[in-house]
Structures are given as structure tokens and as C-alpha cells.
Amino acid sequence: MAAIVTDRLKLQLIDQLVTVLQDNSKPTYVGFGRSEAWNDSDTAPVPINNTDDERKFKNGLQSVKRLNGVSHVVPRVNWTSGTIYHGWDNQTTGYGSASFYVLTENFGVYICLRAGRNNQGNLVPSIVQPTGSNNDPFELADGYVWKFLYTISETEARKFMTASFMPTRIILDTDSNSSGIQIKQKEIQDNSDSGRITQVIVTNGGSGYTSAPTVLIFGDGDSAFSATAIIDSAAGAVTKVEFDNDSSTLKYGKGYSTANVSLVGGGGTGALARAVIGPKEGFGRNAKLDLKTSSLVVHCKVEGTDSDFILGNDFRQIGLINDLRKTATDSVFGGLTGSVLDHLKLQTISSVFTADKIIVGTTTGTKAVIDKVDSNKIFYHQNDNTGFDSFAIGETITESNGTGSGIVLTPRIPGFIKKHTGDLLYLNNRGAVARSQGQTEDIKIVIQI
């Protein structure tokens, strides 16, 4: 049985996930962990989507930081002179072979309603960058027809734009605190025309035409518009159909859900064309839907001075977790940052300990990996290789692969966050990332449906 998941359903799923990630009653965090090398070459394996990999991630979890924000995103397409773009087409699946929208140098987002063509009907490159914020579609000198959708603000670009993705959105309402960018997009949304015929595509040029045939469109919309067929007189064929202008505004039909095109007269036969009908909401009403949004990006910025984060050591895993719990009260954790690592206290230190070494209890045989040393405190985690036994009060611990040595005063003090709580939503294994005092991690995680 053949089946598909529609663009609308993908957007609904992304909308629901954004709602989950924005839920302040169960905040979502980016977690950082695993200080030890993956293997001899320290090559990160591909994560496995099972509960065992989730358990291992939580075993090595060091610290978490709350998300700075979340946004819908679509593939980023920078407008580039000399590139052929395709007009939006209701028969195109996904994004097609060429993009139907662009991001300009001023962070304006425009949807292409019709690509430029020469008199032979061949697509031509876009050489005039779209500008301005007209409510109506507009035609440029290269024959391309564009419609402005929205502008990406500097804040959105900084938080959510990557080399491959750019943010998209709708504006639900505006008030006195709204920016000019938001007010303009709301205006675009409110003035969109449903069911516009955005272009007429010639599917068969026919033959024997000595003059342009009359373009007739039959359907259930407002047909008070006009279009002109262009012929290649040498070939005797219809090559393209262009909408006529009314001053600076193209004469589009609107309100269509069905439409048929007939090319009548001109002395020839066989020319066929079809009408491209825009979305029922109208272009600009919902930019997320117009651009076929099926991805989101979460943003998290970790400063070198953020509390609870380890300096002078590595992390190799990044996860997205929500509904974390506090160790002491088993209640929802809602802080900005939090530490997950257990630690022990030493009553005496014979030789200093070093991060990344393995400590061993000489009495119990307990092992652990050192993540951080702070005076007489050793922050550590345990994994399947070390086992999960507990150290004992008064026993001597030493480094199996170093020179550190000391006597335990308090064997285990749990981290502020309960280690194995929360739901892991995303996991990324990577090479080692070392942290230092002046370092900032600007993390953007893209999730695609």
C-alpha cells in the first residue's frame, strides 16, 4: 500500500515539538558529557537509538544548560546572481531540483512565483536581487517574479541561522512592543490572496503557430485577469505564457481551487498548458507552510564563566534532555545551569590528582573516571568499564594510570541533578571539545522530521 506524510503533517509535528521544547513547566536543556576517549583513535561512533546508549550518555553527563531558544528552520538558500531558481509549483515534491525561495543579503526572504524564461521558453539565470517589502508579487528585469515573505532579524540570525539553515516563522499578533519587522510580516500575512494562479506552464508548445493564441482559463476563481502567450515564430510553437501588468502590479487570478488552461487560435495546434494554483491560505499567510518547514533548531550558548561547567577538560557528547529532576527533592529542575557529576571529599592528599585519570579504591577496588579536581574534591563518573561500586570512608584511593593518592573522607556526594532522570530527545557523539575560561560554545542543534 502506497502512502505519504504530507508537508502539512510534517509542519504540525514540528509545531508540537517546538511547543514541548518551549514548555517552562518541564524545561529542556543541552547536556554535555563523556570526558574519556572513545577508543585508541578517539573516533566518535554513530549513536544508536536505544535505551542502552541513553543510559551510557547519562552515566558520563557532566553539566546542563537551559535552551536559549528554539525556532522553525528551512534549508538556507542565499540569493546568488547567475543562479537559476524555479518558481513555486503545486506539482513539485519537496524542494525539487532547484530552490523556489531565497535569502537576500539584507536577510529578506522571498518566494519565487515564476522563473525568468527567454523567448524560446528556456529558463534564464536570476541576475537582479529582489528587494523591498511589497505586499504584492513583483516582476524584475530578468523576468523573475518574487513575493516578499518576511525579514530575519539580527537576533534571529545570531541565534538560529547556520550555514545550512535559516529561521522561519509566522506572527500571531502585534502590539506596541512589536518590531517593524514583525508588523510588516503581519501585514503580509493579512493581505495574502488565496488560490492565486501564479504561473501558466507550457507543457506542449504545439506547432504551426503564426501568431500568439488567446489564453483562456476556466475555473472556480476570479478570472478578471489577462495573460499573453509568447511564440517562437521560427519554430511555430508556444514557448511561454506571461501575465499582463496593471501599472506595476501583475494581473493574477485568485480564489481558485481548480483551473484549466486553453490556448485558442494563432493558426497552430497542439499547444497545451497548465495553471499553477497557490496554497488555499495564500502566499505569505503562513511562511512556514509556504517554505515546507520540517525542521527546527535549538540554541544554547555556554560561556566560559558559566557555573557548573568543567574547565580544563573535554566533552564528547551533546544531548537534548527535558524534565530533569533535582537530587534532593526529586522535583523538576528549572535552573539556568546544573551539575550532574557525583563527587567525593578527601581528608588527606598525598599526591595531587589529575582530570581524566582513573581512580581506584585500594580496599573496595571501586573505580571511577576523574572529571574535575577542586581542592579536596574529586568530581567523577563511572561507566561499564569501571563498574558502579561505591568508595568507602577512610580507604586510600590512587590513580591506576597516574600518581595521585589520598584518603577518602566522604565517599559519594550526588550531583545537584539526579543523574538518570529526564527524557533524552537528541544525542550527538563527536570528537573531544576542550573547555577553557575564555571559551564560548554557541550550540545550534538542527532536528529534522
N, C-alpha and C positions, 0 to 999 in steps of 0.2 A: 504494500500500500504506500503510495507516494504522499508526502506531507511536507509542509514548510512551517517555519516560525517566521511570522511577518515582522516587518520593521516596527510596526506599532507595538507588538508584544515585546520586542527587544527593548524598546524605549520604556514601556511600563515596568519591565523588570529592573532596568537601570534606575528609574524613578524610585522604586521601592527600596533598592539597595542604598540609594542616597539618603532616603528617609531613615533607614537603620543607622547609617554612619553619622547622621546628624542628631540622633536621639540622645539628649543630655541625661536622660534617666539611666541609660546604660552606655556611658561614653566609650568611644573607640580610641585605641592607642596604637602607635607604632612601637613594636618591641625589638630590642637589639640583643643579640646573644651569640654564644659559641665563641669562646676565646681560643680554644685549642685548634690545631691544624686539622684539616680534613683527612689527610693521608701524607705519605712521604713527599709528594709533589705539591701538597696543599691545593689540589684541584677540586673545586666545588662540584658535588654531584647534582643531578637534577632532582628536585624534591619529588617525593612520592605522595600521592593523595591518599594517605591512610592515617589511622589514628596513631600508629607507631611513630611516624615522622613527626606528628604533632607532639607526642609525648617527649621525644628527644629534643625538639625545639624548646619546650618549656623547661626541660632539665637544665639547659645551658643559658636560659634567659637571664640577662643582667639588669636591664632598665627599660622603662617605657616612657613615652611622652605622648600627650594627648594631641590629636589631629589639630592642625591649624585651619583646615577647611577641606571641602570636597566640592567638585564641580563635574557636570557633564562635559565630555570632550568628544571631538571628532578628529579624524586624521587631519593634520595640518597641511595646507596647500598654499604655499607662498605664490602670489602672482609673479610670473616671470615673463618678460617680454620675449616674443618669439615662440611661445608655447601654444599648442592647440588645445583648447578646452572644449568640452561637449556641453551642449545645452541640456538642462534637466529634461528627462524623458520618462513618461509613465510606463514605458516598456523596459526600462533598464533595471537589472537586478543589482543590488548593492551599489557600488560606486562606479561600475562599468570600467571601460578601458582607459578613460581619461576623466579627470575631475570635472564636476559641474559647479564648483564653487571655488572661491579664492580668498586669501587673506592678503590685504594690501600692506604697504609699508607704514601706513598710519593706523594699522590694526583694524581697518574696516573689513567687514565680511560681506561678500557679495555673492549672490547665486546667479549663475549663467542661465538665462532662459532661451537664448538662441546663439549658436556659434556663428561666426562670420563665414561666408562662402563666396567664392568668386562666381563669375557668370557661367562657368562650366559646372557649378554645383560642388566644387571641391572645397573642403574645409581649409581655412587660412589661419595663420597664427594670430594670436592676440598681441597687438603692439601698442594699445592705448590702455593704460591702467585705469580701472574705474575709480571714480572719486565722488564725493558728495554724499548726501543722505536724502535723496528724493524719495517720496513715498511711492511714486510710480516707476515702473521699469523704464530704462532709457537706452538708446542706441548710440554707440560710439562710431568714430570714423572708420574703424576696421570692420564694421558690420556686426560686432558682438552686442548682444542685448543683455544688460545686467539689471538686477534689482538689489538694492541695499537692504540688508537684514539687521545688522547691529554693529556696534564698535566694542572691541575688547578693551577694557580699562587697563591702565598700567598695573594696578593692584592684581587684577585677574591674571594678567600676563606673567607677572612675577611669581604668583603662587601656583598657577595651574598650567601654564604653557610649557611645552617641551619642544625638542627639535622635531618630534613626530606628531604631536597632538596639540590641539588648541581648544580653549573652553567655548561652550555654547550655553544658551540659557533662554528662558522666557521671563518676562517681567509681569508678575501677577497684579501689582498695583503700584501707584506712585503717590508721593506726598511731598510736603515742603522740604523733606530731607533727601529726596531723590536727586541723583546727579543728572546733568544734562544728557549723558549717555543713556541712562535708564529712561528718562522722559521721552527721548527720541524713539527708542525701541518700542515703548508702549504705544506711541503714535503710529509707528509702522504696523504693529500688531492690530490696532483698532481700525486701520484703514485698508486691510488686506481684502482683496476681492476673491470670492470663492469660485472654483471651477473655471478659471481662466484658460482659454486656448492660448498657449504661449508660443507655439510654432506649428507650422504645417510642414511635414517632412515628405518630400517626393520619394515614393517607393518604386516608381517606374516612370521614366521620362517619356515613354511613348516614341512616336516617330511621325514625320510628315508635318510638323507644326511650322506654319509660316508667320503666325502672329501669336501673341500671348492669349491663351484661353482664359475665360472668365472663371474666377474661383468662387464656388458656391459651397457654403457649409450648412448642413441640415442637422439640427439637434434640438435640445430642450433648453437652451440658454438664450441670452440676449445676443441676437445676431446683427445688431446695429453697428457693424464694423466692416472694414473692407480690406482686402488683400490683393496683391498683384502677383501673377505668375511671371517668371523670367524664363525665356527660351534661349537656347543656343541655336542661332539661325543656321549655322553650318551643319549641325547635326540634326536639326529639326526636332529637338527634344526639349521638354520642360526640365529645367535644372534646379530651380528653387522657387519658393513662394515667400514673399515678404509682406508684412503688414504695412498698411499705409500710415502716414503720420497725420496727426491733427495738431498743428503747431509743433511743439516739441514732444508731444505725447503720442505713443503708438496706439493705434486703434485695436484694442484687444476685445474679443468677446468674453463674456463672463457668465457665471451661473450654469455652466454645462456639467452634466454628468455623462452625456452621450453626444457624439458628433460624428458625422460622415462628411467627407470632402468629395466634391465633384469638380472636375476640370472640363469646362464646356466650351466648344468652339475652337477657333485657332487653326482650323484646317487639318489637324492631325488626329491621331487615335492612340489609344493605349496608355495615356498618362494617368498615373494613379498617385494618390497622396493620402496621408492620414493626419488627423489632428492630434496634437499632444495636449491633454487636458491636465491642468494643475490640480493640486490637492483640494479637497472639498472645503478645508479651512481657509484656503488662500495662502499664497506665499507670504511669509513674514508673520503670520498669526502664531505659529509655533516653530521657531527656528530649529529647535531640537529635532522635530519631526522632519522639517524640510531637508536637513543635513544628514538624516538617517542615523541619529545618535544611538550607539550601542556600547558606549564605553564611559568610564568615569576616571577621574584622577583624584587621589587624596594627597594632601600636602602636610608635611611635618618638617619643622625646622628645629634642629638641635644645635644650640650654641655651645661653645667650648666651656662656658661657665655654668651651664645648666646643672642644677643639683641632681644627685643620684646617678650621674653618668660617670663611667670609669675613664680616667685619663691615663695615658701611657700603656694602654693595652689595645687589643684588637677586638673586632666583632666580625662574624662571618655569616650571620643570618639576620634577616629583617622579616618581621611578621606583622600582620594586622590583627589585633585582638580587641574584642569588646566584652563587656560585662565582667571585668576583673573584680576580685574581692579583696578586702583588707584581711590581713592575717589575724589581727587581734579581735576583731568584731564580726568577721565573716559578713560584712556589709559591702555595698557597692563602693568601689574605689572611684573617686571623682577628681583627684588632684591633677595638677599640670604635669608633674613627673613623679616617678616612683621607682624604688629599688626592689628587686625580686630576690637577690642573692642572699643566701644564708651567710653568717659569719661566726667565727669563734674568737674568744679572747685568750691571750697568753698571759700567764703570771710571770714568766721569765723568758727571755730570748737569748740563747747562747750564740746564735749566728743568724744574720738577717735573712728573711725570706724574700723570694722574687716571684713576680707575676709569671704565670704560665708554667711554673714548676708543679710537680705532683707531690703532695704531702702524704706521709704515711704515719699512722699511729703505731708506735713500737709495741704497745700492749695489745690493742684490738686488731691491728692490721688494717684498719679503716684507711681508705684512700680518697683523695679529692684533688681537683684542679684549682690552683690559686688564680683568682681573677684580679685581686687587688690587695695590697698590703697598706694598712693605715695605722701607724704606730704599733700598738699591741693587738690590733685586729686583723684577722685574715678573712677576706671575703672569698668564698669558694663556691664551686658547684660540683656535682657528681654526675657520672654518666654510666652507661652499661659497662664500660671498661674498668672504671674504678669501683663499681658497686655502690650501694647506698647505705652502708652501715654508718653508725654514729661513733664519733670520738668519745673518749672517756675523760672525766675530770682527773687531772694530775698526771695523765700519761704524756710521755715525750713524743713529739712529732718531728719528723725530719723530712727533708726533700730527697726523694728517690733519685732525682736527676739533678740535684744541686747540693748546696752546703747548708741551707737553712736548718735551724734547730731551735726548739723551745718546748715549754711545758704548758699544757692546757689548763686554763682557769675555768672558762665557760665553754663547753664543747659545741653548742649549737644555739645560735640566736637567729630565728627566722627573719627573712626579709619583710618589709612593710606590706608587700603584696603577696598574697597566698599563691604559691608557685604554680600549681596546676589548675587554677581557675581560669575562667574566660573562654570564649569561643574563638578559635583561630580561623580567620577568614581568608588569609593570604600568607604565603610563605615564599621567601626568596633566599636561595643559597648563593653565596658569592665568595670572591676572594677576600683576603684579610683587609680590613679597613682599620688603620691605627688612629686613635684619637689623641689630640693634644689640646692644651689650654686655649690657644687662639683659633681653633678649628671649628668650622660650622658645617653640619650636614644639612643640605637643602634637599629633602627627600620627596620625590613625587612618584607615587605608585599608580600605574595605569591598570585598570581592571576592565576586561572586555567580555561581553556576553557572546 
